[in-house]
Amino acid sequence: MKLKYRKLQSAVRCALLSTSAIAAMHSGVAFAEEETGAESNEKIEKIAVVGSRAAPRSIGSSPVPVDIIGGDELGKSGNTDMLEAIKGTVPSFNVHSNPISDAATLVRPANLRGLPSDSTLVLLNGKRRHRASVIAFLGGGINDGAQGPDISVIPSIALKQVEVLRDGAAAQYGSDAIAGVMNFVLKDASEGGTLEVRHGQYYEGDGDSTQIAGNIGLPFTDDGFANFSFQYKNADATSRSVQRPDAAGFIEAGVPDVPDPAQIWGSPEINDDITLFGNIGLELSNDDEFYLFGNYSERDVRGGFYYRNPHTRPGVYSNDGGETLLVGDLTGDMSGNCPTNIQIDDNVLDNPEFINGVLNNPDCFAFNELIPGGFTPNFGGNIVDTSITAGVKGEFTDGIFAGWFYDASASVGYNASRYFIYNTVNASLGPDTPRDFSPGKYEQLEKTFNYDMSKLFDWGLYDDVNVAGGLEWREETFSVISGDEASFEVGPLTDQGFSIGSNGFPGFQPSQAGEFTRRNYAAYVDLETLFTEDFLMGFALRYEDYDSFGSTTNYKVTAHYTINDMFSLRGSVSTGFRAPTVGQANVSNVQTNLSSGVLVDSALLPPTNPISVQLGGQELQPEESSNYTLGAVYENGDFFMTVDYYNIDVEDRISQSDKIELSAADKQTLKQAGVPNVDQLAQVSFFTNDFDTTTRGVDVVANYSADLLGGSSTFSAAYNWNETEVTRFSEITGAFKVDRLENDLPKHRATFTWSQDWESVSGFIRANYFGEYQGVHVDYDATAKMADASFTFDAELTYHVNDNIGLSVGAQNMFDEEGEPLDFADQAGLPNNTWGGKFYETSPYGFNGGYYYVKASYTF
């Protein structure tokens, strides 16, 4: 087809700027693409569109390390979440299951090279992807306050490949590319398609998930393509919980309606998760092409939250730690003669003072009447994600710009998270409280315009110099939408000590609502050439100006030297930055969290709030990084191997501060500022540039292909050593967070995969190694311990009924390796199930255990 020929021709001549290629390469962590017949034995080259703006090069001549994961490869993962699929193939990529972690349950943050999720730039078809509206307020130390893109909305069936650039690239792409860049490349076939159905569940018998997905390629006139994909899935919740000791005691004492288990630790329920992706290309002439791509995605998520003890929950049941019952006078003039000194025993419902003074007195009220067994809120949300990018690219053939390639594009991305909290109360409303609330909504809207150009110049060097340059304008708006009135209403029992707003997540008041906008523009220049037959260098310089904190300039230098046909060296030196997000600079929120094992309410305030400033907060500045890598490439026949060392220094890292205890004077200031429910608040936090880190590590990637066992075999291995050291911090960050930053992720990770193809049967088996890591439960330092290293194994077997139909059965964590069991009684003096959990939350391979699945696919 003429359009495909023009694409290849453009790539070979110079590549079209932001969608240009760095290398034709084999993935050391990916399986060979599925083919039949003799084609399966051929050596397959893949082209990446991230990391350089010069012509495609083989992996042996690539100056930067890139992993390429084919779309077929991603579909082999038993887990339907894109994050889990990538984690299985890129060892330096980590993502945790989040059992109870506020908004991080809705959009899970991920980590590349041990840095937070918003330190990795995400591209779609080479264009910057918008970030999610969700800010991970409870991000497990590493991701506290992170606001990265929602990768989970991208279905594997829509992808031609995923490219993971494991190198700092802010000088090329701008903010966020400190740890690296991930580029998701959509399918662009103009014919054929796939339909697949997948169902699976965990060995424990829960977490059932069903997914239906499809892709179809259509011609768009004789000179274009229209490729569309969809995915629809549902997943049941899981529970890895035991009954809490306090709840068990209530049941034994005869307290009615105590949930069993009272608190759920597990994966959330996901309903009606639908996503649609489209990718369109049309040749306008022999030299110009129009492109358009985008998505619409929506899902509902509902997960567990912390149990509210019917004796001790402040603002609802008691305000003195469970000594006396909190009783409200419903008369409005305090004429009800309601008792205020009822002592709380094992079952307050049996207490004669409660029966006579409250239960049989219509003027008095205690929540033990309405909800005697306590309650456990469910936290959830509706997540909507949509985007569209349109552009024109091609080559000027006459005039002063003759010979220049150009790419002009515009993108709009939108993500909204409407929050819900179920099975809770607005205690200040007394018996009239609703039980379900919508506390409000966050919205993230980004608009981007790019214009890029490139051309080859003969400057008398060994080879032509590729010169690229471009401009970018971006606008980012973070919006806060107020919740339903009952979620923040100040009820009649407020003055009697009952808490205001939906318990666990008070709604956003109209005074908190608003839009916060920031604009920036950037200009860049990029040079790359061969100085000799064996020596390649590249240079990038980028200037960026923000209307909030000012400007920044960053550079990158890359080099590659070929020693002989089998061995070469490569390396890079660069600087980078990550701008604070508009949400981080302006958001305020009230959240419930555990502090030293006690459930408390905490306010997150903007860093410029008077209380934040008093405690050390100031206007956020960009993080600044310096990055260098040094690597080697060895290729001999069907054996290929790369080794890359990296060092990343980040100064003034942005994160949520430690929770700081509030004084009486602090609370008075907050009241004057309009912060709700101040008397119930115990702590405050804010975003801050408070610490520096050094991250260093080594990536090793190797693969080997051969004809074995009467078929085609591919062996792939990958290893990552990664270590982060906090080199500067203050009390604002706190020693425990430093401990989590340095130890929560395993320092050693590895995978080994054997993929085998025969005429009618194919399959793979993968071993995953996770080194020691710090187990932490409920973000409490007394629970922390070093957990043992572990192996997990994944496998899949596919029978090809014919050229069109395939039937698969597979398993993830097939030997049912469980998470690290809770074991902190000795050091904490507390029983292991104080909060109802069975495993530490920080397990790098999750806590749900083994998962098996079946899949049927039809290709046409």
ZAMARGU-4260 file (C-alpha; in steps of 0.2 Angstrom, whole numbers, plus 5000, padded with zeros to 4 digits):
<rodrens>
0) 5000/5000/5000 | 5007/5017/4995 | 5004/5025/5013 | 5015/5011/5021 | 5028/5013/5008
5) 5029/5032/5012 | 5030/5029/5030 | 5045/5017/5028 | 5053/5029/5015 | 5051/5044/5028
10) 5059/5033/5042 | 5074/5028/5031 | 5077/5046/5025 | 5076/5055/5042 | 5061/5050/5052
15) 5048/5062/5056 | 5053/5071/5071 | 5043/5067/5086 | 5039/5050/5078 | 5056/5047/5072
20) 5065/5031/5076 | 5081/5027/5085 | 5084/5009/5081 | 5078/4993/5073 | 5080/4981/5087
25) 5076/4965/5095 | 5068/4965/5112 | 5079/4957/5125 | 5064/4955/5137 | 5051/4951/5124
30) 5046/4935/5116 | 5048/4933/5097 | 5032/4938/5088 | 5021/4924/5083 | 5022/4918/5066
35) 5019/4902/5056 | 5030/4892/5045 | 5047/4897/5040 | 5044/4915/5045 | 5045/4910/5063
40) 5063/4906/5061 | 5068/4923/5054 | 5077/4936/5064 | 5064/4950/5066 | 5069/4968/5067
45) 5058/4981/5076 | 5058/5000/5075 | 5056/5011/5090 | 5050/5029/5088 | 5057/5036/5105
50) 5074/5042/5110 | 5081/5050/5094 | 5076/5061/5080 | 5088/5053/5067 | 5087/5038/5055
55) 5083/5020/5061 | 5098/5010/5067 | 5100/4992/5073 | 5101/4989/5091 | 5120/4987/5090
60) 5121/5006/5085 | 5108/5013/5097 | 5116/5025/5109 | 5102/5023/5122 | 5094/5007/5129
65) 5076/5004/5124 | 5065/4989/5127 | 5052/4984/5114 | 5037/4974/5119 | 5027/4968/5104
70) 5008/4969/5105 | 5006/4950/5103 | 5018/4949/5118 | 5007/4960/5129 | 4992/4949/5125
75) 5000/4934/5132 | 5000/4941/5150 | 4987/4933/5160 | 4983/4949/5169 | 4972/4961/5159
80) 4980/4977/5167 | 4993/4985/5156 | 5004/4989/5171 | 5005/4971/5176 | 5009/4966/5158
85) 5024/4978/5157 | 5030/4973/5174 | 5032/4955/5168 | 5044/4960/5155 | 5054/4976/5161
90) 5062/4972/5178 | 5065/4990/5182 | 5047/4993/5181 | 5037/4990/5197 | 5019/4992/5202
95) 5010/4987/5218 | 4992/4981/5221 | 4984/4994/5233 | 4972/4986/5245 | 4968/5002/5255
100) 4976/5017/5248 | 4963/5031/5245 | 4964/5037/5227 | 4979/5026/5223 | 4966/5012/5222
105) 4957/5020/5207 | 4973/5024/5197 | 4988/5014/5202 | 5005/5023/5202 | 5020/5014/5194
110) 5038/5015/5196 | 5052/5015/5183 | 5070/5013/5190 | 5063/5016/5208 | 5057/5034/5204
115) 5038/5039/5206 | 5025/5037/5193 | 5026/5055/5187 | 5045/5054/5184 | 5042/5043/5168
120) 5035/5052/5153 | 5021/5043/5144 | 5019/5045/5125 | 5005/5038/5113 | 5011/5037/5095
125) 5025/5048/5100 | 5014/5062/5108 | 5014/5067/5126 | 5000/5058/5135 | 4990/5068/5148
130) 4991/5064/5166 | 4977/5057/5177 | 4967/5068/5188 | 4970/5056/5203 | 4984/5062/5215
135) 4990/5047/5225 | 4988/5055/5243 | 4992/5038/5251 | 5006/5032/5239 | 5016/5021/5250
140) 5031/5032/5252 | 5038/5032/5235 | 5022/5038/5226 | 5016/5050/5240 | 5008/5064/5230
145) 5012/5057/5213 | 5001/5062/5198 | 5006/5052/5183 | 4996/5046/5168 | 4983/5032/5169
150) 4992/5018/5159 | 4979/5005/5163 | 4966/5012/5151 | 4977/5007/5136 | 4972/4989/5130
155) 4985/4977/5124 | 4975/4973/5109 | 4976/4991/5102 | 4995/4991/5102 | 5008/4987/5089
160) 5022/4988/5102 | 5027/4997/5118 | 5044/5005/5118 | 5052/5009/5135 | 5067/5021/5134
165) 5077/5018/5150 | 5086/5034/5150 | 5083/5052/5155 | 5076/5062/5141 | 5069/5079/5147
170) 5081/5088/5135 | 5071/5080/5121 | 5053/5078/5127 | 5052/5090/5142 | 5046/5088/5160
175) 5044/5071/5168 | 5056/5061/5158 | 5068/5059/5173 | 5068/5040/5174 | 5064/5037/5156
180) 5050/5037/5143 | 5037/5024/5138 | 5029/5026/5121 | 5013/5016/5116 | 5012/5013/5098
185) 4994/5010/5091 | 4991/4997/5077 | 4990/5004/5060 | 4984/4989/5049 | 4971/4993/5036
190) 4964/4976/5036 | 4961/4961/5047 | 4957/4960/5065 | 4956/4950/5081 | 4942/4946/5093
195) 4946/4938/5110 | 4937/4933/5126 | 4947/4929/5142 | 4941/4923/5159 | 4951/4920/5175
200) 4951/4920/5194 | 4963/4918/5208 | 4967/4901/5216 | 4957/4907/5232 | 4941/4907/5221
205) 4938/4926/5221 | 4943/4940/5209 | 4934/4933/5194 | 4938/4944/5179 | 4930/4943/5161
210) 4937/4953/5147 | 4931/4954/5129 | 4942/4964/5117 | 4943/4967/5098 | 4953/4975/5085
215) 4949/4979/5067 | 4959/4987/5053 | 4949/4995/5039 | 4955/5005/5023 | 4952/5023/5023
220) 4950/5027/5005 | 4964/5019/4994 | 4978/5029/5003 | 4974/5027/5022 | 4969/5016/5036
225) 4957/5016/5050 | 4961/5005/5065 | 4949/5003/5079 | 4950/4993/5096 | 4939/4990/5111
230) 4940/4982/5127 | 4927/4978/5140 | 4930/4970/5157 | 4923/4967/5174 | 4933/4961/5189
235) 4927/4955/5206 | 4935/4961/5222 | 4947/4950/5232 | 4949/4948/5251 | 4965/4942/5260
240) 4958/4947/5277 | 4955/4940/5294 | 4944/4947/5307 | 4951/4961/5317 | 4953/4957/5336
245) 4942/4972/5341 | 4928/4967/5330 | 4929/4949/5336 | 4928/4955/5354 | 4912/4964/5349
250) 4904/4949/5342 | 4909/4939/5357 | 4901/4952/5368 | 4885/4951/5358 | 4886/4967/5349
255) 4875/4965/5333 | 4878/4969/5315 | 4897/4968/5316 | 4904/4965/5299 | 4915/4949/5297
260) 4928/4952/5292 | 4926/4970/5297 | 4939/4977/5286 | 4944/4970/5269 | 4962/4970/5262
265) 4961/4965/5244 | 4960/4971/5226 | 4945/4983/5222 | 4930/4978/5212 | 4930/4985/5194
270) 4914/4987/5185 | 4910/4992/5167 | 4928/4995/5162 | 4926/5000/5144 | 4939/5008/5133
275) 4939/5013/5114 | 4954/5017/5104 | 4956/5023/5086 | 4970/5027/5075 | 4968/5034/5058
280) 4981/5039/5044 | 4978/5046/5027 | 4990/5050/5013 | 4986/5068/5007 | 4999/5068/4993
285) 5015/5059/4989 | 5024/5070/5002 | 5011/5073/5016 | 5001/5063/5028 | 4986/5067/5040
290) 4984/5057/5056 | 4971/5056/5070 | 4971/5045/5085 | 4962/5045/5102 | 4952/5036/5115
295) 4937/5036/5126 | 4938/5026/5143 | 4927/5024/5158 | 4926/5013/5173 | 4919/5011/5190
300) 4930/5006/5205 | 4925/5001/5223 | 4937/4996/5236 | 4939/4994/5255 | 4942/5007/5268
305) 4946/5007/5287 | 4934/5000/5300 | 4926/5012/5311 | 4926/5005/5329 | 4909/5008/5337
310) 4917/5013/5354 | 4932/5024/5348 | 4929/5032/5332 | 4931/5051/5335 | 4916/5062/5330
315) 4904/5048/5329 | 4905/5036/5344 | 4916/5044/5356 | 4928/5059/5358 | 4939/5053/5372
320) 4946/5037/5365 | 4932/5026/5370 | 4930/5031/5388 | 4912/5039/5387 | 4899/5038/5373
325) 4896/5053/5362 | 4878/5057/5364 | 4868/5071/5354 | 4854/5082/5360 | 4841/5083/5346
330) 4830/5096/5353 | 4841/5110/5347 | 4840/5120/5363 | 4849/5106/5374 | 4833/5103/5384
335) 4833/5084/5381 | 4843/5080/5397 | 4854/5069/5387 | 4868/5060/5397 | 4886/5064/5393
340) 4895/5052/5405 | 4889/5035/5399 | 4904/5024/5402 | 4908/5012/5387 | 4910/4994/5392
345) 4910/4978/5381 | 4893/4981/5374 | 4886/4998/5377 | 4869/4992/5371 | 4867/4982/5387
350) 4871/4997/5398 | 4855/5003/5408 | 4861/5021/5407 | 4861/5020/5388 | 4844/5011/5387
355) 4836/5023/5398 | 4845/5039/5394 | 4847/5037/5375 | 4838/5022/5367 | 4821/5026/5376
360) 4823/5045/5375 | 4818/5052/5358 | 4827/5068/5362 | 4844/5060/5363 | 4854/5051/5350
365) 4870/5040/5348 | 4876/5031/5333 | 4876/5015/5342 | 4857/5015/5340 | 4858/5017/5321
370) 4874/5007/5318 | 4878/4997/5333 | 4892/4986/5326 | 4902/5000/5318 | 4904/5003/5300
375) 4917/5001/5286 | 4916/5014/5272 | 4919/5008/5254 | 4929/5021/5244 | 4926/5021/5225
380) 4925/5032/5210 | 4920/5034/5192 | 4935/5037/5181 | 4934/5045/5163 | 4948/5046/5152
385) 4948/5053/5134 | 4960/5061/5122 | 4962/5066/5104 | 4977/5070/5093 | 4977/5077/5076
390) 4991/5082/5064 | 4999/5083/5047 | 5017/5077/5044 | 5027/5076/5028 | 5041/5084/5018
395) 5042/5101/5009 | 5047/5098/4991 | 5050/5116/4986 | 5053/5134/4992 | 5066/5139/5005
400) 5061/5124/5016 | 5063/5111/5002 | 5070/5095/5009 | 5064/5098/5027 | 5052/5086/5036
405) 5039/5093/5047 | 5026/5087/5059 | 5012/5099/5066 | 5000/5092/5079 | 4987/5097/5092
410) 4982/5086/5107 | 4968/5087/5120 | 4968/5075/5134 | 4955/5075/5148 | 4954/5064/5164
415) 4940/5065/5177 | 4938/5056/5194 | 4922/5058/5203 | 4923/5051/5220 | 4911/5041/5230
420) 4911/5035/5248 | 4898/5022/5253 | 4892/5015/5270 | 4897/5030/5280 | 4889/5045/5289
425) 4889/5063/5291 | 4889/5062/5309 | 4884/5080/5312 | 4867/5076/5303 | 4863/5064/5317
430) 4850/5051/5313 | 4845/5060/5296 | 4862/5057/5288 | 4863/5048/5272 | 4874/5033/5271
435) 4881/5036/5253 | 4890/5052/5247 | 4898/5059/5232 | 4912/5070/5239 | 4917/5079/5223
440) 4927/5077/5207 | 4944/5081/5201 | 4947/5085/5182 | 4963/5086/5173 | 4963/5095/5156
445) 4979/5097/5145 | 4981/5105/5128 | 4997/5103/5118 | 5003/5110/5101 | 5019/5105/5093
450) 5028/5110/5077 | 5044/5100/5073 | 5056/5100/5058 | 5071/5090/5053 | 5083/5089/5039
455) 5100/5081/5034 | 5114/5093/5031 | 5131/5089/5023 | 5144/5098/5034 | 5159/5089/5027
460) 5159/5076/5041 | 5159/5058/5038 | 5140/5057/5036 | 5126/5070/5035 | 5121/5078/5051
465) 5102/5076/5056 | 5096/5093/5062 | 5080/5093/5071 | 5071/5108/5080 | 5054/5112/5086
470) 5042/5122/5097 | 5029/5116/5110 | 5015/5125/5119 | 5005/5117/5133 | 4991/5122/5145
475) 4987/5112/5160 | 4971/5114/5170 | 4967/5105/5186 | 4949/5108/5192 | 4940/5104/5209
480) 4921/5101/5208 | 4912/5102/5224 | 4903/5087/5231 | 4884/5084/5235 | 4879/5095/5249
485) 4877/5081/5262 | 4895/5077/5260 | 4901/5093/5268 | 4885/5100/5276 | 4887/5107/5294
490) 4873/5098/5303 | 4864/5102/5319 | 4875/5091/5330 | 4891/5100/5325 | 4893/5110/5341
495) 4890/5094/5351 | 4906/5087/5345 | 4900/5077/5330 | 4911/5077/5314 | 4906/5087/5299
500) 4905/5079/5281 | 4906/5061/5275 | 4916/5052/5287 | 4933/5046/5279 | 4932/5058/5264
505) 4923/5075/5268 | 4916/5083/5252 | 4924/5097/5243 | 4915/5113/5248 | 4911/5126/5235
510) 4924/5137/5243 | 4937/5124/5238 | 4931/5122/5220 | 4939/5131/5206 | 4950/5129/5191
515) 4969/5131/5192 | 4979/5134/5175 | 4997/5134/5170 | 5004/5137/5153 | 5022/5134/5146
520) 5031/5134/5130 | 5047/5126/5124 | 5060/5126/5110 | 5072/5113/5106 | 5086/5108/5094
525) 5093/5091/5091 | 5109/5085/5081 | 5115/5068/5077 | 5128/5061/5065 | 5142/5048/5063
530) 5159/5056/5065 | 5167/5040/5058 | 5161/5024/5052 | 5161/5018/5070 | 5158/5033/5081
535) 5140/5041/5083 | 5136/5056/5093 | 5120/5065/5097 | 5116/5082/5105 | 5100/5089/5112
540) 5096/5106/5120 | 5079/5111/5126 | 5073/5128/5134 | 5056/5128/5143 | 5047/5143/5151
545) 5032/5141/5164 | 5021/5155/5169 | 5022/5149/5187 | 5040/5146/5192 | 5050/5152/5177
550) 5062/5144/5164 | 5074/5129/5163 | 5086/5124/5151 | 5092/5106/5149 | 5104/5096/5138
555) 5108/5078/5133 | 5124/5071/5124 | 5124/5053/5118 | 5138/5043/5110 | 5140/5025/5102
560) 5157/5017/5097 | 5158/5001/5088 | 5173/4991/5092 | 5170/4977/5080 | 5156/4968/5072
565) 5151/4960/5089 | 5155/4973/5102 | 5151/4991/5105 | 5150/5004/5119 | 5137/5017/5122
570) 5133/5031/5134 | 5124/5047/5138 | 5125/5062/5149 | 5110/5073/5152 | 5101/5085/5164
575) 5082/5085/5167 | 5068/5092/5177 | 5050/5088/5183 | 5038/5103/5185 | 5026/5102/5199
580) 5009/5098/5193 | 4995/5111/5195 | 4986/5099/5206 | 5001/5097/5218 | 5002/5116/5219
585) 4984/5119/5223 | 4974/5104/5229 | 4967/5103/5247 | 4959/5087/5254 | 4954/5079/5270
590) 4959/5060/5272 | 4958/5046/5284 | 4974/5037/5288 | 4983/5027/5301 | 4996/5036/5312
595) 5006/5025/5323 | 4992/5012/5322 | 4978/5025/5326 | 4965/5030/5314 | 4965/5049/5312
600) 4959/5063/5300 | 4973/5073/5291 | 4971/5088/5280 | 4982/5090/5265 | 4984/5109/5261
605) 4992/5119/5247 | 5010/5123/5251 | 5007/5141/5251 | 4993/5140/5264 | 4997/5150/5280
610) 4998/5134/5290 | 5009/5126/5278 | 5021/5141/5277 | 5021/5141/5296 | 5027/5123/5296
615) 5040/5125/5282 | 5030/5125/5266 | 5034/5136/5251 | 5029/5138/5233 | 5034/5122/5223
620) 5049/5123/5212 | 5054/5110/5198 | 5064/5095/5202 | 5081/5095/5194 | 5090/5080/5189
625) 5107/5074/5181 | 5108/5057/5173 | 5122/5047/5165 | 5123/5030/5158 | 5137/5019/5151
630) 5133/5003/5142 | 5140/4989/5131 | 5132/4979/5117 | 5137/4961/5112 | 5129/4952/5097
635) 5135/4936/5090 | 5124/4927/5078 | 5107/4923/5087 | 5114/4929/5104 | 5112/4947/5109
640) 5116/4955/5126 | 5116/4973/5133 | 5123/4979/5150 | 5119/4997/5155 | 5124/5006/5171
645) 5114/5022/5176 | 5116/5035/5189 | 5101/5048/5192 | 5103/5062/5204 | 5087/5072/5208
650) 5087/5088/5218 | 5072/5096/5227 | 5061/5081/5224 | 5043/5084/5226 | 5032/5074/5238
655) 5019/5075/5251 | 5027/5080/5268 | 5026/5069/5283 | 5010/5071/5293 | 5013/5085/5306
660) 5003/5086/5322 | 4992/5101/5324 | 4992/5113/5339 | 4977/5122/5345 | 4984/5138/5337
665) 4985/5129/5321 | 4967/5123/5322 | 4961/5141/5325 | 4970/5147/5310 | 4963/5133/5299
670) 4945/5137/5305 | 4948/5155/5300 | 4954/5149/5283 | 4937/5139/5281 | 4945/5122/5282
675) 4930/5110/5287 | 4930/5099/5303 | 4945/5106/5310 | 4942/5100/5328 | 4943/5082/5322
680) 4959/5085/5312 | 4974/5078/5320 | 4987/5081/5307 | 4992/5092/5292 | 5003/5089/5277
685) 5008/5098/5261 | 5018/5096/5245 | 5036/5101/5247 | 5053/5101/5238 | 5062/5094/5253
690) 5074/5080/5249 | 5087/5074/5236 | 5091/5057/5230 | 5104/5047/5221 | 5098/5032/5211
695) 5110/5020/5203 | 5108/5003/5195 | 5112/4991/5181 | 5101/4983/5168 | 5106/4967/5159
700) 5096/4961/5144 | 5100/4945/5134 | 5091/4934/5122 | 5095/4919/5111 | 5085/4911/5097
705) 5087/4893/5090 | 5077/4879/5082 | 5075/4866/5096 | 5063/4852/5100 | 5056/4852/5082
710) 5051/4870/5083 | 5057/4888/5086 | 5064/4893/5103 | 5067/4910/5110 | 5076/4912/5127
715) 5075/4929/5135 | 5083/4935/5151 | 5083/4952/5160 | 5090/4958/5176 | 5089/4975/5186
720) 5099/4981/5201 | 5092/4997/5207 | 5097/5007/5223 | 5090/5023/5229 | 5099/5034/5243
725) 5091/5049/5251 | 5106/5061/5252 | 5097/5076/5260 | 5080/5078/5269 | 5073/5087/5284
730) 5060/5083/5297 | 5047/5089/5285 | 5050/5073/5275 | 5054/5062/5291 | 5065/5047/5293
735) 5052/5034/5290 | 5048/5040/5273 | 5066/5040/5269 | 5067/5022/5275 | 5052/5018/5263
740) 5060/5027/5248 | 5076/5017/5251 | 5070/5000/5255 | 5052/4997/5250 | 5056/4991/5232
745) 5067/4976/5229 | 5085/4981/5224 | 5086/4965/5213 | 5074/4959/5200 | 5075/4947/5186
750) 5065/4937/5173 | 5069/4922/5162 | 5057/4917/5148 | 5057/4902/5137 | 5045/4904/5122
755) 5042/4889/5111 | 5032/4888/5094 | 5027/4872/5085 | 5015/4871/5070 | 4999/4870/5080
760) 5005/4873/5098 | 5014/4887/5106 | 5018/4893/5124 | 5030/4901/5136 | 5036/4899/5154
765) 5043/4914/5163 | 5052/4914/5180 | 5052/4930/5190 | 5064/4934/5204 | 5060/4948/5217
770) 5074/4952/5229 | 5072/4957/5247 | 5061/4971/5251 | 5054/4981/5265 | 5037/4975/5271
775) 5026/4989/5278 | 5009/4988/5284 | 4997/5002/5287 | 5011/5015/5284 | 5017/5012/5302
780) 5036/5011/5305 | 5034/4998/5319 | 5027/4986/5307 | 5041/4987/5295 | 5053/4972/5292
785) 5064/4965/5278 | 5054/4952/5268 | 5063/4937/5260 | 5067/4936/5241 | 5054/4926/5231
790) 5052/4917/5214 | 5035/4917/5204 | 5032/4908/5188 | 5020/4912/5174 | 5015/4900/5160
795) 5003/4899/5145 | 4999/4886/5132 | 4990/4889/5116 | 4983/4877/5103 | 4980/4884/5086
800) 4964/4875/5080 | 4967/4883/5063 | 4975/4899/5055 | 4961/4909/5063 | 4956/4901/5080
805) 4967/4899/5095 | 4963/4892/5113 | 4974/4896/5127 | 4976/4891/5145 | 4988/4900/5157
810) 4993/4905/5175 | 5001/4919/5183 | 5011/4915/5199 | 5006/4897/5195 | 5014/4890/5211
815) 5003/4902/5222 | 5018/4911/5230 | 5009/4921/5243 | 5014/4939/5249 | 5025/4940/5265
820) 5014/4935/5280 | 5012/4949/5293 | 5025/4946/5307 | 5028/4961/5318 | 5021/4956/5335
825) 5038/4955/5343 | 5044/4973/5337 | 5027/4982/5338 | 5019/4973/5353 | 5003/4971/5343
830) 4994/4955/5336 | 4998/4953/5317 | 4979/4955/5312 | 4976/4971/5322 | 4969/4979/5306
835) 4963/4963/5298 | 4977/4960/5286 | 4986/4944/5282 | 5001/4950/5271 | 5012/4966/5270
840) 5005/4978/5257 | 5022/4981/5249 | 5024/4964/5241 | 5031/4968/5223 | 5022/4953/5216
845) 5005/4956/5225 | 4996/4948/5239 | 4982/4939/5230 | 4992/4923/5225 | 4990/4912/5210
850) 4979/4917/5195 | 4973/4906/5181 | 4964/4910/5165 | 4957/4903/5149 | 4956/4913/5132
855) 4949/4911/5115 | 4954/4921/5100 | 4948/4923/5083 | 4960/4932/5070 | 4954/4937/5053
</rodrens>
